[in-house]
């Protein structure tokens, strides 16, 4: 299945990412991003164009 995050290539990429994360010193706390802290930019960003 394509573009779904499954299969042997996906497993390899996941392992490489976890290894790079450990080498960089990021904690392995299993936390996911909190969506409540995200806010959409307002109209003022559109004035740049």
C-alpha positions as CSV (number, residue, x, y, z in Angstrom):
1,X,0.0,0.0,0.0
2,X,1.5,3.3,-1.0
3,X,1.8,6.5,1.0
4,X,0.3,4.9,4.1
5,X,3.2,4.3,6.4
6,X,3.4,0.6,6.2
7,X,5.8,-2.1,5.0
8,X,9.5,-2.8,5.2
9,X,10.7,0.6,4.0
10,X,8.5,2.4,6.5
11,X,9.9,0.2,9.3
12,X,13.5,1.1,8.2
13,X,12.7,4.8,8.2
14,X,11.1,4.6,11.6
15,X,14.2,2.8,13.0
16,X,16.5,5.4,11.4
17,X,14.5,8.3,12.8
18,X,14.5,6.8,16.3
19,X,18.2,6.3,16.2
20,X,18.8,9.9,15.0
21,X,16.5,11.1,17.7
22,X,18.5,9.3,20.4
23,X,21.8,10.5,19.0
24,X,20.5,14.1,19.0
25,X,19.6,13.8,22.7
26,X,15.8,14.1,22.4
27,X,13.9,12.5,25.2
28,X,12.0,9.3,24.4
29,X,8.9,10.2,26.4
30,X,6.4,9.1,23.8
31,X,4.5,12.4,23.8
32,X,2.7,13.6,20.7
33,X,2.2,17.2,19.7
34,X,-0.6,19.0,21.4
35,X,-3.1,20.3,18.9
36,X,-4.8,22.7,21.3
37,X,-1.7,24.9,21.3
38,X,-1.9,25.5,17.5
39,X,-3.6,28.6,16.3
40,X,-4.2,29.6,12.7
41,X,-2.6,32.8,11.6
42,X,-5.1,35.7,11.2
43,X,-5.8,38.1,8.4
44,X,-2.6,40.1,9.0
45,X,-0.5,37.5,7.3
46,X,-2.5,37.8,4.1
47,X,-1.5,41.5,3.9
48,X,2.0,40.5,3.1
49,X,0.9,39.8,-0.5
